[in-house]
Amino acid sequence: MTYHLKFPKQIQNRLSFLARETGCKEDEIIQTAVLKHLEDLEDIRDATEVLKNPGKQWTLEEVEQGLDLEN
């Protein structure tokens, strides 16, 4: 799938500079940035869901008893 993006001049300049400095192609930098942002958004979604429905929680004592770590 192809997307056509128009960035403000400041972002274009930063992207071009970074591409020159790193030897990467601009589209690779954009793809990496989008992928990282998507992963961050998925993490936020997952964390929000856990906060809404936390499920079972254990105390330290319960965990220690279950692992037989009291001794």
BAKOLSE-956133 format. One record per atom (N, C-alpha, C): residue number from 1; residue in three letters; atom name; y, z, x negated. Coordinates in nm, 3 decimals, m for minus. Layout:
<recs>
<rec k="NUM" r="ALA" a="CA" py="Y" pz="Z" px="X"/>
...
</recs>
This chain:
<recs>
<rec k="1" r="MET" a="N" py="m0.117" pz="0.000" px="m0.085"/>
<rec k="1" r="MET" a="CA" py="0.000" pz="0.000" px="0.000"/>
<rec k="1" r="MET" a="C" py="0.124" pz="0.000" px="m0.090"/>
<rec k="2" r="THR" a="N" py="0.220" pz="m0.076" px="m0.053"/>
<rec k="2" r="THR" a="CA" py="0.342" pz="m0.088" px="m0.132"/>
<rec k="2" r="THR" a="C" py="0.458" pz="m0.027" px="m0.055"/>
<rec k="3" r="TYR" a="N" py="0.541" pz="0.047" px="m0.127"/>
<rec k="3" r="TYR" a="CA" py="0.662" pz="0.105" px="m0.071"/>
<rec k="3" r="TYR" a="C" py="0.781" pz="0.054" px="m0.149"/>
<rec k="4" r="HIS" a="N" py="0.890" pz="0.036" px="m0.081"/>
<rec k="4" r="HIS" a="CA" py="1.015" pz="m0.002" px="m0.146"/>
<rec k="4" r="HIS" a="C" py="1.110" pz="0.116" px="m0.132"/>
<rec k="5" r="LEU" a="N" py="1.150" pz="0.170" px="m0.246"/>
<rec k="5" r="LEU" a="CA" py="1.235" pz="0.289" px="m0.246"/>
<rec k="5" r="LEU" a="C" py="1.369" pz="0.256" px="m0.308"/>
<rec k="6" r="LYS" a="N" py="1.473" pz="0.314" px="m0.251"/>
<rec k="6" r="LYS" a="CA" py="1.606" pz="0.300" px="m0.308"/>
<rec k="6" r="LYS" a="C" py="1.654" pz="0.439" px="m0.346"/>
<rec k="7" r="PHE" a="N" py="1.675" pz="0.460" px="m0.476"/>
<rec k="7" r="PHE" a="CA" py="1.718" pz="0.588" px="m0.527"/>
<rec k="7" r="PHE" a="C" py="1.866" pz="0.584" px="m0.560"/>
<rec k="8" r="PRO" a="N" py="1.933" pz="0.700" px="m0.547"/>
<rec k="8" r="PRO" a="CA" py="2.071" pz="0.709" px="m0.594"/>
<rec k="8" r="PRO" a="C" py="2.076" pz="0.678" px="m0.744"/>
<rec k="9" r="LYS" a="N" py="2.190" pz="0.631" px="m0.790"/>
<rec k="9" r="LYS" a="CA" py="2.207" pz="0.589" px="m0.929"/>
<rec k="9" r="LYS" a="C" py="2.167" pz="0.700" px="m1.027"/>
<rec k="10" r="GLN" a="N" py="2.201" pz="0.825" px="m0.997"/>
<rec k="10" r="GLN" a="CA" py="2.168" pz="0.936" px="m1.086"/>
<rec k="10" r="GLN" a="C" py="2.017" pz="0.947" px="m1.106"/>
<rec k="11" r="ILE" a="N" py="1.940" pz="0.933" px="m0.999"/>
<rec k="11" r="ILE" a="CA" py="1.794" pz="0.939" px="m1.009"/>
<rec k="11" r="ILE" a="C" py="1.742" pz="0.817" px="m1.084"/>
<rec k="12" r="GLN" a="N" py="1.798" pz="0.701" px="m1.058"/>
<rec k="12" r="GLN" a="CA" py="1.758" pz="0.580" px="m1.130"/>
<rec k="12" r="GLN" a="C" py="1.779" pz="0.598" px="m1.280"/>
<rec k="13" r="ASN" a="N" py="1.893" pz="0.653" px="m1.317"/>
<rec k="13" r="ASN" a="CA" py="1.923" pz="0.674" px="m1.459"/>
<rec k="13" r="ASN" a="C" py="1.825" pz="0.771" px="m1.523"/>
<rec k="14" r="ARG" a="N" py="1.798" pz="0.881" px="m1.454"/>
<rec k="14" r="ARG" a="CA" py="1.703" pz="0.979" px="m1.506"/>
<rec k="14" r="ARG" a="C" py="1.564" pz="0.920" px="m1.520"/>
<rec k="15" r="LEU" a="N" py="1.522" pz="0.843" px="m1.422"/>
<rec k="15" r="LEU" a="CA" py="1.391" pz="0.780" px="m1.424"/>
<rec k="15" r="LEU" a="C" py="1.380" pz="0.680" px="m1.540"/>
<rec k="16" r="SER" a="N" py="1.482" pz="0.598" px="m1.556"/>
<rec k="16" r="SER" a="CA" py="1.482" pz="0.499" px="m1.664"/>
<rec k="16" r="SER" a="C" py="1.480" pz="0.568" px="m1.800"/>
<rec k="17" r="PHE" a="N" py="1.560" pz="0.673" px="m1.815"/>
<rec k="17" r="PHE" a="CA" py="1.565" pz="0.746" px="m1.941"/>
<rec k="17" r="PHE" a="C" py="1.429" pz="0.808" px="m1.973"/>
<rec k="18" r="LEU" a="N" py="1.369" pz="0.873" px="m1.874"/>
<rec k="18" r="LEU" a="CA" py="1.240" pz="0.937" px="m1.894"/>
<rec k="18" r="LEU" a="C" py="1.132" pz="0.834" px="m1.928"/>
<rec k="19" r="ALA" a="N" py="1.135" pz="0.721" px="m1.862"/>
<rec k="19" r="ALA" a="CA" py="1.038" pz="0.615" px="m1.891"/>
<rec k="19" r="ALA" a="C" py="1.052" pz="0.567" px="m2.035"/>
<rec k="20" r="ARG" a="N" py="1.174" pz="0.546" px="m2.080"/>
<rec k="20" r="ARG" a="CA" py="1.196" pz="0.504" px="m2.219"/>
<rec k="20" r="ARG" a="C" py="1.150" pz="0.611" px="m2.316"/>
<rec k="21" r="GLU" a="N" py="1.183" pz="0.737" px="m2.288"/>
<rec k="21" r="GLU" a="CA" py="1.151" pz="0.847" px="m2.379"/>
<rec k="21" r="GLU" a="C" py="1.001" pz="0.873" px="m2.388"/>
<rec k="22" r="THR" a="N" py="0.929" pz="0.854" px="m2.279"/>
<rec k="22" r="THR" a="CA" py="0.787" pz="0.887" px="m2.277"/>
<rec k="22" r="THR" a="C" py="0.697" pz="0.766" px="m2.298"/>
<rec k="23" r="GLY" a="N" py="0.752" pz="0.646" px="m2.283"/>
<rec k="23" r="GLY" a="CA" py="0.671" pz="0.526" px="m2.294"/>
<rec k="23" r="GLY" a="C" py="0.589" pz="0.498" px="m2.170"/>
<rec k="24" r="CYS" a="N" py="0.616" pz="0.570" px="m2.063"/>
<rec k="24" r="CYS" a="CA" py="0.547" pz="0.548" px="m1.936"/>
<rec k="24" r="CYS" a="C" py="0.624" pz="0.447" px="m1.852"/>
<rec k="25" r="LYS" a="N" py="0.553" pz="0.385" px="m1.760"/>
<rec k="25" r="LYS" a="CA" py="0.620" pz="0.296" px="m1.666"/>
<rec k="25" r="LYS" a="C" py="0.686" pz="0.380" px="m1.556"/>
<rec k="26" r="GLU" a="N" py="0.796" pz="0.329" px="m1.504"/>
<rec k="26" r="GLU" a="CA" py="0.868" pz="0.403" px="m1.398"/>
<rec k="26" r="GLU" a="C" py="0.779" pz="0.426" px="m1.278"/>
<rec k="27" r="ASP" a="N" py="0.699" pz="0.327" px="m1.238"/>
<rec k="27" r="ASP" a="CA" py="0.614" pz="0.345" px="m1.121"/>
<rec k="27" r="ASP" a="C" py="0.507" pz="0.452" px="m1.145"/>
<rec k="28" r="GLU" a="N" py="0.461" pz="0.469" px="m1.269"/>
<rec k="28" r="GLU" a="CA" py="0.366" pz="0.575" px="m1.300"/>
<rec k="28" r="GLU" a="C" py="0.431" pz="0.712" px="m1.286"/>
<rec k="29" r="ILE" a="N" py="0.555" pz="0.722" px="m1.331"/>
<rec k="29" r="ILE" a="CA" py="0.628" pz="0.849" px="m1.319"/>
<rec k="29" r="ILE" a="C" py="0.649" pz="0.884" px="m1.173"/>
<rec k="30" r="ILE" a="N" py="0.687" pz="0.785" px="m1.094"/>
<rec k="30" r="ILE" a="CA" py="0.710" pz="0.806" px="m0.950"/>
<rec k="30" r="ILE" a="C" py="0.579" pz="0.847" px="m0.882"/>
<rec k="31" r="GLN" a="N" py="0.470" pz="0.778" px="m0.914"/>
<rec k="31" r="GLN" a="CA" py="0.342" pz="0.809" px="m0.852"/>
<rec k="31" r="GLN" a="C" py="0.297" pz="0.951" px="m0.888"/>
<rec k="32" r="THR" a="N" py="0.315" pz="0.990" px="m1.013"/>
<rec k="32" r="THR" a="CA" py="0.279" pz="1.125" px="m1.055"/>
<rec k="32" r="THR" a="C" py="0.363" pz="1.229" px="m0.983"/>
<rec k="33" r="ALA" a="N" py="0.493" pz="1.202" px="m0.970"/>
<rec k="33" r="ALA" a="CA" py="0.584" pz="1.296" px="m0.902"/>
<rec k="33" r="ALA" a="C" py="0.548" pz="1.311" px="m0.755"/>
<rec k="34" r="VAL" a="N" py="0.517" pz="1.200" px="m0.689"/>
<rec k="34" r="VAL" a="CA" py="0.480" pz="1.204" px="m0.547"/>
<rec k="34" r="VAL" a="C" py="0.349" pz="1.281" px="m0.530"/>
<rec k="35" r="LEU" a="N" py="0.252" pz="1.252" px="m0.616"/>
<rec k="35" r="LEU" a="CA" py="0.124" pz="1.321" px="m0.606"/>
<rec k="35" r="LEU" a="C" py="0.140" pz="1.472" px="m0.625"/>
<rec k="36" r="LYS" a="N" py="0.218" pz="1.513" px="m0.724"/>
<rec k="36" r="LYS" a="CA" py="0.242" pz="1.655" px="m0.747"/>
<rec k="36" r="LYS" a="C" py="0.310" pz="1.719" px="m0.626"/>
<rec k="37" r="HIS" a="N" py="0.407" pz="1.651" px="m0.570"/>
<rec k="37" r="HIS" a="CA" py="0.477" pz="1.705" px="m0.453"/>
<rec k="37" r="HIS" a="C" py="0.382" pz="1.717" px="m0.334"/>
<rec k="38" r="LEU" a="N" py="0.297" pz="1.616" px="m0.313"/>
<rec k="38" r="LEU" a="CA" py="0.200" pz="1.624" px="m0.204"/>
<rec k="38" r="LEU" a="C" py="0.105" pz="1.743" px="m0.222"/>
<rec k="39" r="GLU" a="N" py="0.060" pz="1.763" px="m0.346"/>
<rec k="39" r="GLU" a="CA" py="m0.028" pz="1.877" px="m0.373"/>
<rec k="39" r="GLU" a="C" py="0.044" pz="2.009" px="m0.346"/>
<rec k="40" r="ASP" a="N" py="0.171" pz="2.017" px="m0.383"/>
<rec k="40" r="ASP" a="CA" py="0.250" pz="2.138" px="m0.355"/>
<rec k="40" r="ASP" a="C" py="0.262" pz="2.161" px="m0.204"/>
<rec k="41" r="LEU" a="N" py="0.289" pz="2.054" px="m0.130"/>
<rec k="41" r="LEU" a="CA" py="0.302" pz="2.067" px="0.015"/>
<rec k="41" r="LEU" a="C" py="0.169" pz="2.109" px="0.079"/>
<rec k="42" r="GLU" a="N" py="0.058" pz="2.057" px="0.027"/>
<rec k="42" r="GLU" a="CA" py="m0.073" pz="2.097" px="0.079"/>
<rec k="42" r="GLU" a="C" py="m0.101" pz="2.244" px="0.048"/>
<rec k="43" r="ASP" a="N" py="m0.061" pz="2.289" px="m0.071"/>
<rec k="43" r="ASP" a="CA" py="m0.077" pz="2.431" px="m0.105"/>
<rec k="43" r="ASP" a="C" py="0.006" pz="2.519" px="m0.012"/>
<rec k="44" r="ILE" a="N" py="0.127" pz="2.477" px="0.017"/>
<rec k="44" r="ILE" a="CA" py="0.214" pz="2.554" px="0.109"/>
<rec k="44" r="ILE" a="C" py="0.151" pz="2.558" px="0.247"/>
<rec k="45" r="ARG" a="N" py="0.099" pz="2.444" px="0.293"/>
<rec k="45" r="ARG" a="CA" py="0.033" pz="2.439" px="0.424"/>
<rec k="45" r="ARG" a="C" py="m0.085" pz="2.534" px="0.428"/>
<rec k="46" r="ASP" a="N" py="m0.168" pz="2.532" px="0.323"/>
<rec k="46" r="ASP" a="CA" py="m0.286" pz="2.618" px="0.320"/>
<rec k="46" r="ASP" a="C" py="m0.248" pz="2.765" px="0.315"/>
<rec k="47" r="ALA" a="N" py="m0.147" pz="2.799" px="0.234"/>
<rec k="47" r="ALA" a="CA" py="m0.103" pz="2.938" px="0.224"/>
<rec k="47" r="ALA" a="C" py="m0.045" pz="2.986" px="0.356"/>
<rec k="48" r="THR" a="N" py="0.029" pz="2.901" px="0.423"/>
<rec k="48" r="THR" a="CA" py="0.087" pz="2.936" px="0.553"/>
<rec k="48" r="THR" a="C" py="m0.023" pz="2.964" px="0.654"/>
<rec k="49" r="GLU" a="N" py="m0.127" pz="2.884" px="0.651"/>
<rec k="49" r="GLU" a="CA" py="m0.240" pz="2.904" px="0.742"/>
<rec k="49" r="GLU" a="C" py="m0.310" pz="3.036" px="0.715"/>
<rec k="50" r="VAL" a="N" py="m0.328" pz="3.071" px="0.589"/>
<rec k="50" r="VAL" a="CA" py="m0.391" pz="3.198" px="0.554"/>
<rec k="50" r="VAL" a="C" py="m0.304" pz="3.315" px="0.600"/>
<rec k="51" r="LEU" a="N" py="m0.172" pz="3.301" px="0.585"/>
<rec k="51" r="LEU" a="CA" py="m0.083" pz="3.408" px="0.629"/>
<rec k="51" r="LEU" a="C" py="m0.086" pz="3.425" px="0.781"/>
<rec k="52" r="LYS" a="N" py="m0.103" pz="3.315" px="0.853"/>
<rec k="52" r="LYS" a="CA" py="m0.111" pz="3.323" px="0.999"/>
<rec k="52" r="LYS" a="C" py="m0.244" pz="3.382" px="1.044"/>
<rec k="53" r="ASN" a="N" py="m0.352" pz="3.350" px="0.974"/>
<rec k="53" r="ASN" a="CA" py="m0.487" pz="3.394" px="1.009"/>
<rec k="53" r="ASN" a="C" py="m0.555" pz="3.450" px="0.884"/>
<rec k="54" r="PRO" a="N" py="m0.518" pz="3.572" px="0.844"/>
<rec k="54" r="PRO" a="CA" py="m0.566" pz="3.623" px="0.716"/>
<rec k="54" r="PRO" a="C" py="m0.716" pz="3.651" px="0.708"/>
<rec k="55" r="GLY" a="N" py="m0.782" pz="3.669" px="0.819"/>
<rec k="55" r="GLY" a="CA" py="m0.925" pz="3.698" px="0.813"/>
<rec k="55" r="GLY" a="C" py="m0.952" pz="3.840" px="0.764"/>
<rec k="56" r="LYS" a="N" py="m1.074" pz="3.862" px="0.720"/>
<rec k="56" r="LYS" a="CA" py="m1.117" pz="3.995" px="0.675"/>
<rec k="56" r="LYS" a="C" py="m1.052" pz="4.031" px="0.542"/>
<rec k="57" r="GLN" a="N" py="m1.007" pz="4.155" px="0.532"/>
<rec k="57" r="GLN" a="CA" py="m0.951" pz="4.206" px="0.408"/>
<rec k="57" r="GLN" a="C" py="m1.030" pz="4.330" px="0.367"/>
<rec k="58" r="TRP" a="N" py="m1.051" pz="4.346" px="0.237"/>
<rec k="58" r="TRP" a="CA" py="m1.126" pz="4.458" px="0.185"/>
<rec k="58" r="TRP" a="C" py="m1.037" pz="4.544" px="0.097"/>
<rec k="59" r="THR" a="N" py="m1.064" pz="4.673" px="0.099"/>
<rec k="59" r="THR" a="CA" py="m0.996" pz="4.763" px="0.007"/>
<rec k="59" r="THR" a="C" py="m1.067" pz="4.755" px="m0.128"/>
<rec k="60" r="LEU" a="N" py="m1.002" pz="4.803" px="m0.232"/>
<rec k="60" r="LEU" a="CA" py="m1.063" pz="4.806" px="m0.364"/>
<rec k="60" r="LEU" a="C" py="m1.192" pz="4.887" px="m0.361"/>
<rec k="61" r="GLU" a="N" py="m1.189" pz="4.998" px="m0.289"/>
<rec k="61" r="GLU" a="CA" py="m1.307" pz="5.082" px="m0.279"/>
<rec k="61" r="GLU" a="C" py="m1.423" pz="5.007" px="m0.215"/>
<rec k="62" r="GLU" a="N" py="m1.399" pz="4.931" px="m0.112"/>
<rec k="62" r="GLU" a="CA" py="m1.505" pz="4.855" px="m0.046"/>
<rec k="62" r="GLU" a="C" py="m1.564" pz="4.750" px="m0.141"/>
<rec k="63" r="VAL" a="N" py="m1.479" pz="4.686" px="m0.217"/>
<rec k="63" r="VAL" a="CA" py="m1.526" pz="4.586" px="m0.313"/>
<rec k="63" r="VAL" a="C" py="m1.611" pz="4.653" px="m0.420"/>
<rec k="64" r="GLU" a="N" py="m1.563" pz="4.764" px="m0.473"/>
<rec k="64" r="GLU" a="CA" py="m1.639" pz="4.837" px="m0.575"/>
<rec k="64" r="GLU" a="C" py="m1.775" pz="4.883" px="m0.523"/>
<rec k="65" r="GLN" a="N" py="m1.778" pz="4.930" px="m0.398"/>
<rec k="65" r="GLN" a="CA" py="m1.905" pz="4.974" px="m0.339"/>
<rec k="65" r="GLN" a="C" py="m1.998" pz="4.854" px="m0.324"/>
<rec k="66" r="GLY" a="N" py="m1.945" pz="4.744" px="m0.279"/>
<rec k="66" r="GLY" a="CA" py="m2.029" pz="4.624" px="m0.260"/>
<rec k="66" r="GLY" a="C" py="m2.083" pz="4.571" px="m0.390"/>
<rec k="67" r="LEU" a="N" py="m2.011" pz="4.591" px="m0.500"/>
<rec k="67" r="LEU" a="CA" py="m2.057" pz="4.544" px="m0.631"/>
<rec k="67" r="LEU" a="C" py="m2.125" pz="4.656" px="m0.710"/>
<rec k="68" r="ASP" a="N" py="m2.134" pz="4.772" px="m0.649"/>
<rec k="68" r="ASP" a="CA" py="m2.194" pz="4.890" px="m0.714"/>
<rec k="68" r="ASP" a="C" py="m2.122" pz="4.919" px="m0.846"/>
<rec k="69" r="LEU" a="N" py="m1.989" pz="4.926" px="m0.841"/>
<rec k="69" r="LEU" a="CA" py="m1.908" pz="4.952" px="m0.960"/>
<rec k="69" r="LEU" a="C" py="m1.854" pz="5.095" px="m0.964"/>
<rec k="70" r="GLU" a="N" py="m1.899" pz="5.180" px="m0.877"/>
<rec k="70" r="GLU" a="CA" py="m1.843" pz="5.314" px="m0.870"/>
<rec k="70" r="GLU" a="C" py="m1.882" pz="5.399" px="m0.990"/>
<rec k="71" r="ASN" a="N" py="m1.987" pz="5.370" px="m1.059"/>
<rec k="71" r="ASN" a="CA" py="m2.033" pz="5.452" px="m1.173"/>
<rec k="71" r="ASN" a="C" py="m1.963" pz="5.415" px="m1.299"/>
</recs>
